[in-house]
Amino acid sequence: MTFYSNGMHVLEENQCFRKNNDDPMDDKEEGEEGEEGEEGEEGEEEEEKEAIQSRGVTLWWKDLSVYVMDRGRRNVSGQLIDNVRGVAKSGDLTAIIGASGAGKSSLMAALAFRTGPELLVHGTVRANGLPVDSSYMMRNSGYMHQEDIFVDTMTVIEHLWFMARMKVDGRTQMLDIGEKIDRLLEDVGLTSRRDVRIGSGVEDRVLSGGEKKRLAFATELLTDPKILFLDEPTTGQDSHSANCLVFQLKSFAAKGRTVLCTIHQPSSAIFNSFNRIILMAEGRVAFAGPIGEAVEFFASQGYECPRNYNPADFLITVVATNSNSENRENNEKIAEKLCDAFSNSEISREIDGMFEKQLETRHSLNPTSKLHLHAEFVTKKELRYFSRLYWLIYRDFLQVTRDPSVQVIRIFQKVIVAIIAGLCFVGSVNFDQYGIQATQGVIFILVSENAFFPMYATLALIPEELPLLRREYRTGMYPVYLYYIARVLSLIPGLIIEPLLFTSIIYWLAGLRANVETFGSSLLVILLTINVSTACGCFFSTAFGSVPLSMAYLVPFDYLLMITMGPFLKLGSLPLYIRWVKYISWLLHASEALTILQWNGVHNISCETADSELPCITEGALVLRRYDFDQANFSMDLVLMLVIYFIFHILGYVCLWNRCRWK
């Protein structure tokens, strides 16, 4: 794959318009050389531009409409884009402008094939005269979203390496990728910030809003896309940073790339940087063509742009219909009139003429030439599933280790709770009647502490990452199941360290049964408990989407599990309509398994401290019978916990996959 490298070399922010602000004396000296060469130079420029456009991709669309579908995709609930046509040429910087709600982002998403299943797109989209699909667009275009979403704990260089390994051709050598990243960092002015975290740091050494925009821009250039889409790239930036970014876009387009961006309210300097504009109003096109003809077209319709007035502001204001004033109805009529006038104008017919001419040219091509257009799509090699899984685990593991709220604080809390609880039970666990209660108390703490806290701590994990996941999934970077597997695997080290530390401390401080085999088996039960609880948290977080809603359903479910786990209520006394809970309660299975480990084979329980009026329990088997536990159920308890673990994760994955498909 060829990497674009000479469009934006060494661009300093304070020099990004240096070429446009040369000394006037230089222009005078150049003018003294005579005007004889001007016509020749203009001819050469036109020839060079045509040559550039012939190497790139020209995007045409016709009769394009976008509809909003209901959840079941059975009925149309609204229309965002109404039968539009247009063209974006290679070598040109084309801007889609318009007021808020005019349909700018919807049109660009439809052209880029980045719409979700909640939208239905009708119409024709062609690249160099040939029809394209989502697979072609995913591999030959870049899409920079309006909202910058990153993993805040990653550094700039780590983010670019991750995105490069997920998006660049799988045959590209690591050395070439490294050189590509270094060149991009230099081009966008982030070389000195390569080791800075994107959005999370203890010393506030994080990227600014403008730097995040530049990083998002560099991310899309990793694959050297033939077509680049940008949704509101200047949003949140000061005028100087916005001008520099637009200058970079124009430089990128000048090398034979097709650049299409939406912009809400461009300054006059930015507006004059565009080669072509598409003015949207109520989902229709009020004008599409070179910027120099836009003001002339509006003047021909009776709307003269005042002198010394920003043309972009004038054009957008004339067709804006989202005002709440009394003139809204009149504004809608004006916008409709201009859209109708443009659809019947000579400029619109020229677009149709170019479209038909390109179709005729492509129909005359032989099959070999047609295949050449999509050669990059055919030959590009995807990264293997295991390689993508590795890089997903790598990113998730960085996030886990660098976010103290996820892991470090949890481990510290586990140690403190274990020490406090263990000290409370020192000397209480004995083979006597009081020791039975103390032992069951330690078992309850072991189970509940490794069940409830991990469950609730996991609720916020996936919802926080859902916007990033949905975006990356819809661009084809990886399937949802790879993300889910990587997220679960990245948590495993913490799900081993936490119960190991907690169980080791409280087990020996409290003085539970002191042999290696029993301790190892108890540790296995606790490991299963914390992992099943985490799986339950994953399911509830993906099923309900938000932490408050997940907790609203999880809290009653947890109370039901806790009450039926054994110590509070004898299982045999459960009503028939609630007795089924024991089959899905891993808390019950964990409590039964740990109780079996502590009392199985015990025959010397003392009655010295027993109340003479109460029965005396002298055998471990009687302790088990007291809670309706059976020592023959130990293996079955472990198996059922494993089954519940996989069921929760399967349900969690299905819910997450469904949420990624729909907004």
LINRA-V451277 format. One line per field, one symbol per residue. phi: phi as a letter, one per 30 degrees, with the letter a starting at -180 (. if undefined). burial: + if it has 9 or more other ideal C-beta (glycine too) atoms within 8 Angstrom, else -. A space follows every 50 residues. Layout:
phi->???
burial->???
This chain:
phi->.dcdbccbdhcdedbdcddcbddddddddddddjcddddddddddddddd dddddcccccbbhcbbcccdedhcbdclbcbchcblbbcdiccccccldd idjdddddddddhcddddcccckcbbchicdbbdddddcbbcbcddcdcb dedddeddddddddddcdeddddddddddddddddddcicedcdccddaa adcidbdddddddddddddddechddbbcbchdcdicddddddddddddd ddddcjcccbbcadbddddddddddbbbccbhicccableddcddddddd cjbddddhbdedddddddcdbcdcdddedddddddddddddddcdddddd ddddddddddddddddedddddecddddcdcdddeddddedddedddddd dccdddbddddddeddddddddddceicdbdbdddddddddddddedddc cdddddddedddedcdeddddddddidadddddddddddddeeddcdedd ddddddddddidecbddddddddddddddddddddddddddddcibdedd ddcdeddddddddcdkdcbdedcddddbdddddcddddddddddddddcd idbbddcdcddddcdcccbdddddddcicbdddeddddddddddeddddd dddddddddddcd
burial->+--+--+---+-+--++---------+---------------------+- -++--+++++++-++++++------+--+++-+++++++++++++++++- -++++++++++++++---+++-++++++++-+---++++++++++--+-+ ++++++++++++++++-+-+-----++--+++++++++++--++-+++++ -----++-+++++++++++++++-++++++++++--+---++++++++++ ++++++++++++++-+++-++-+++++++++++++++++-+-+++-+++- +-+-+-----++++++-++++------+--++-++++++-++--+-++-+ ++-++--++-++-------++-++-++--+--+---+++-++++++++++ --+--++--++-+++-+++-++--++-+++-+++++-+++++++++++++ +++++++++-+++-++-++++++++--+-+-++++++++++-++++++++ ++++++++++++-----++-+++++++++++++++++++++++++-+-++ +-++---+-+++-+++----+--+---++-++--++++++++++++++++ -+--+++--+------++++++++--+++-+-++--++-+++-++--++- +++-+++-++-+-
